């Protein structure tokens, strides 16, 4: 196995090559990697040009495979040298090939590079170092109005522990299940990927590690009714609509794959979610996390693709063209 320094050089070279081949203009590219333990890493990338920062596009398959091998090995190599295992690595590489490596050993929330963290104490960037997009200011304001100041939002890579099914059940009893769908309580860390900047929680993890085990403890009818009501309540705005449609999509896919122990309605509920989708079309645009023409209306298109797949492949009753 390569040693730590060799792996770092390979990661830095990979990032520099990636930026040169995929970005039209750039000054720095940033990669934040979090590991909660052996065998687990999650990552996110952004790039910077002047004072502007934006979410990087998905990695080509070759780069993705390379980083999938290198990054877990890096954490293992640090531990193999007799050092404490870090929780977070942040790589910064500039156009000239100069680099900076920042680590955190005790705080999985440290050195956040996500746009939603800009201006907050845990941000990797110093105050006034980069511009904060207006839509981020507005989104943070809406969260603050609801008392949400520290909840990981939009692809947070550093949730240090998965909520327990008991935690989730307490929220259900308190009529707050919809907050879990929206990622406002009991957040399940999101995996890296193209949709990550739009995801405040991992709905697949929520279903598999909380909802389905609770069916075994309570009843399928109780959990089915609770999930149905939560999805409807969550869809109160654009972010909630996106989350509710995605969670419903995950549930139906699990049902048809034999991986779910409860079944949701395939007529009235999806029709309600579809109606909410069309009601917030314009607001969904604000969920786009980088201001580039090829990302315009991205959240709208992803949510619509979920609805179309549900209709075409899963027999869900919708009138979507």
C-alpha positions in Angstrom: 0.0 0.0 0.0 1.4 3.5 -0.8 2.3 5.6 2.1 0.4 8.7 3.2 2.6 11.2 1.2 2.4 9.2 -2.0 -1.4 9.0 -1.7 -1.6 12.8 -1.1 0.5 13.5 -4.2 -1.8 11.2 -6.3 -4.9 12.9 -5.0 -3.5 16.4 -5.7 -2.4 15.4 -9.2 -5.9 13.9 -9.8 -7.7 17.1 -8.7 -5.4 19.3 -10.8 -6.0 17.2 -13.9 -9.7 17.1 -13.2 -10.0 20.9 -12.9 -7.9 21.5 -16.1 -10.0 19.1 -18.1 -13.5 19.9 -16.8 -13.6 23.6 -15.8 -13.5 26.4 -18.3 -12.1 28.9 -15.7 -10.8 28.3 -12.2 -8.3 29.5 -9.6 -8.7 26.8 -6.9 -10.4 23.4 -6.6 -11.4 22.1 -3.2 -12.1 18.6 -2.1 -13.5 17.8 1.4 -13.4 14.2 2.5 -15.0 12.9 5.7 -14.6 9.4 7.2 -16.5 8.1 10.2 -14.4 5.0 10.3 -12.7 2.3 8.2 -14.5 1.5 5.0 -16.5 4.8 4.9 -15.7 8.0 3.2 -17.9 10.7 1.7 -16.7 13.7 -0.3 -17.7 16.9 -2.0 -15.9 19.3 -4.4 -16.2 22.9 -5.2 -14.2 25.3 -7.3 -13.4 29.0 -7.0 -12.8 31.7 -9.6 -11.9 35.1 -8.1 -14.5 35.5 -5.3 -17.0 33.2 -6.8 -17.4 29.6 -5.6 -19.6 26.9 -7.2 -20.3 23.2 -6.9 -18.2 21.2 -9.3 -19.8 18.9 -11.8 -19.9 15.1 -11.3 -16.6 13.4 -11.7 -15.9 11.3 -14.9 -16.1 7.6 -14.1 -12.3 7.2 -14.4 -11.7 10.0 -11.8 -14.4 8.7 -9.6 -12.9 5.2 -9.5 -9.5 6.6 -8.8 -10.7 8.7 -5.9 -12.8 5.9 -4.6 -9.6 3.9 -4.2 -7.3 6.6 -3.0 -9.3 8.4 -0.4 -10.2 5.4 1.9 -6.5 4.3 1.6 -5.4 7.8 2.7 -7.2 7.5 6.1 -5.9 4.0 6.5 -2.4 5.1 5.7 -2.4 7.8 8.4 -3.6 5.3 11.0 -1.0 2.7 9.8 1.7 5.2 10.6 0.7 5.2 14.2 -1.2 8.6 14.1 -4.7 9.3 15.2 -7.2 8.6 12.5 -8.5 12.0 11.1 -12.1 12.7 10.5 -11.8 15.3 7.8 -9.3 16.1 5.0 -9.6 19.2 2.9 -7.4 19.4 -0.2 -6.9 22.8 -1.9 -5.1 22.9 -5.3 -4.6 26.1 -7.4 -3.9 26.4 -11.1 -0.2 26.6 -10.6 -0.2 23.3 -8.8 0.4 24.8 -5.3 -1.6 23.0 -2.6 -2.8 23.1 1.0 -3.9 20.2 3.1 -6.1 20.8 6.2 -7.2 18.1 8.7 -9.5 17.8 11.6 -9.1 15.0 14.1 -12.0 15.8 16.5 -14.7 17.7 14.7 -16.6 16.1 11.8 -18.3 19.4 11.1 -15.0 21.3 10.6 -13.9 23.0 7.4 -17.1 22.8 5.5 -16.8 23.8 1.8 -20.6 23.6 1.0 -22.2 26.8 -0.2 -24.8 26.6 2.6 -22.0 26.9 5.2 -20.6 30.2 3.7 -20.5 32.9 6.4 -20.9 30.4 9.2 -18.3 29.5 11.9 -17.7 26.0 10.5 -17.0 27.2 6.9 -13.6 26.5 5.5 -13.6 30.1 4.1 -12.8 33.1 6.2 -15.4 35.8 6.5 -15.5 38.0 3.4 -13.1 35.7 1.6 -15.6 34.8 -1.0 -19.0 36.1 -2.2 -22.1 34.4 -0.7 -24.8 34.0 -3.4 -28.1 35.8 -2.7 -30.1 32.6 -2.8 -27.8 31.2 0.0 -28.5 34.2 2.1 -32.2 33.8 1.5 -32.2 30.1 2.2 -30.2 30.6 5.5 -32.7 33.3 6.5 -35.6 30.9 6.0 -33.9 28.2 8.0 -33.1 30.7 10.8 -36.8 31.7 11.0 -37.6 28.1 11.7 -34.9 27.9 14.4 -32.6 25.8 12.2 -29.0 27.1 12.5 -26.9 24.0 12.8 -28.8 21.3 10.9 -26.7 19.8 8.0 -28.4 20.9 4.8 -27.8 20.3 1.1 -25.4 17.4 0.9 -23.7 17.7 4.3 -20.9 15.2 4.3 -20.0 15.1 8.0 -22.9 13.7 10.0 -21.0 11.7 12.6 -23.6 9.2 13.7 -26.8 7.7 12.1 -29.9 8.6 14.1 -31.4 5.5 15.8 -34.8 4.2 15.1 -35.8 5.2 18.7 -34.8 8.8 17.8 -37.0 8.6 14.7 -39.9 7.1 16.6 -39.8 9.9 19.1 -40.2 12.4 16.2 -43.1 10.4 14.8 -44.9 10.4 18.2 -44.4 14.1 18.4 -46.0 14.6 15.0 -42.7 15.8 13.5 -42.0 12.9 11.0 -42.3 15.4 8.2 -39.3 17.3 9.6 -37.2 14.1 9.0 -38.3 14.0 5.4 -37.1 17.6 5.0 -33.8 16.9 6.8 -34.6 19.3 9.7 -34.4 16.6 12.4 -32.5 13.3 12.8 -30.4 13.9 9.7 -29.0 10.9 7.8 -25.7 11.8 6.1 -26.0 12.1 2.3 -23.7 10.2 0.0 -21.6 12.0 -2.7 -23.1 12.3 -6.1 -24.7 14.6 -8.6 -27.9 15.1 -6.5 -26.0 15.6 -3.2 -26.2 19.4 -3.3 -30.0 19.1 -3.2 -30.3 16.6 -0.4 -30.7 17.6 3.2 -30.9 14.0 4.3 -30.5 10.5 2.8 -34.0 9.1 2.4 -32.9 5.6 1.5 -31.0 5.4 4.8 -34.0 6.8 6.7 -36.3 4.1 5.2 -33.9 1.2 5.6 -32.4 1.9 9.0 -35.4 3.5 10.8 -38.8 3.1 9.1 -38.5 -0.6 8.2 -37.2 -1.6 11.6 -40.0 0.3 13.2 -42.5 -1.7 11.2 -41.2 -4.8 12.9 -41.7 -3.2 16.4 -45.1 -1.6 15.7 -47.1 -2.3 12.7 -47.1 -1.8 8.9 -50.4 0.1 9.1 -49.2 2.6 11.7 -46.0 3.3 9.8 -47.7 3.4 6.4 -50.1 6.0 7.7 -47.4 8.0 9.4 -45.2 8.0 6.3 -48.1 9.0 4.1 -49.0 12.0 6.3 -45.3 13.0 6.7 -44.8 13.1 2.9 -47.8 15.3 2.4 -46.9 17.6 5.3 -43.3 17.9 4.1 -44.3 19.2 0.7 -45.1 22.7 1.9 -42.4 24.4 -0.2 -39.9 23.7 -3.0 -37.3 22.0 -0.8 -40.0 19.8 0.9 -41.6 18.9 -2.4 -38.2 17.7 -3.8 -37.6 15.7 -0.6 -41.0 14.2 -0.5 -41.0 13.1 -4.1 -37.5 11.6 -3.7 -38.5 9.7 -0.5 -41.6 8.4 -2.2 -39.6 7.3 -5.2 -37.1 5.4 -3.0 -40.0 3.7 -1.1 -41.7 2.5 -4.3 -38.5 1.3 -5.8 -37.8 -0.6 -2.6 -41.3 -2.1 -2.7 -40.8 -3.4 -6.2 -37.4 -4.7 -5.4 -38.7 -6.7 -2.5 -36.7 -4.5 0.0 -39.6 -2.9 1.9 -41.9 -4.3 4.5 -44.7 -1.7 4.0 -46.6 -0.4 1.0 -47.7 3.1 0.2 -50.7 4.3 -1.8 -50.0 4.5 -5.6 -52.8 6.8 -6.6 -53.9 9.6 -4.2 -50.5 10.2 -2.5 -48.4 10.5 -5.7 -51.1 12.6 -7.4 -50.9 15.0 -4.4 -47.1 15.2 -4.6 -47.3 15.8 -8.4 -49.8 18.6 -7.9 -47.5 20.2 -5.3 -44.6 19.8 -7.8 -46.4 21.9 -10.4 -47.4 24.4 -7.7 -43.8 25.2 -6.9 -42.1 25.0 -10.3 -40.6 28.5 -10.1 -39.4 28.0 -6.5 -37.6 24.8 -7.4 -35.2 26.9 -9.5 -33.8 28.4 -6.3 -32.5 24.9 -5.3 -30.0 25.0 -8.1 -26.6 25.1 -6.3 -24.5 26.6 -9.1 -25.4 29.4 -11.5 -24.5 27.8 -14.8 -26.8 27.5 -17.9 -26.5 23.7 -18.0 -27.7 23.5 -14.4 -30.7 25.7 -14.8 -33.9 24.1 -13.5 -32.0 21.1 -12.4 -34.1 20.4 -9.3 -37.2 20.7 -11.4 -35.9 18.2 -14.0 -34.7 15.7 -11.4 -38.1 15.7 -9.5 -40.0 15.4 -12.8 -37.8 12.5 -13.8 -38.7 10.7 -10.6 -42.4 11.2 -11.3 -42.0 10.0 -14.9 -40.1 6.9 -13.8 -42.8 6.1 -11.1 -45.4 6.3 -13.8 -43.6 4.4 -16.6 -41.9 1.6 -14.6 -43.7 1.3 -11.3 -47.4 1.5 -12.2 -48.0 4.7 -10.2 -51.1 6.5 -11.4 -50.0 9.9 -12.7 -50.9 12.1 -15.7 -47.4 13.2 -16.5 -46.4 13.7 -20.2 
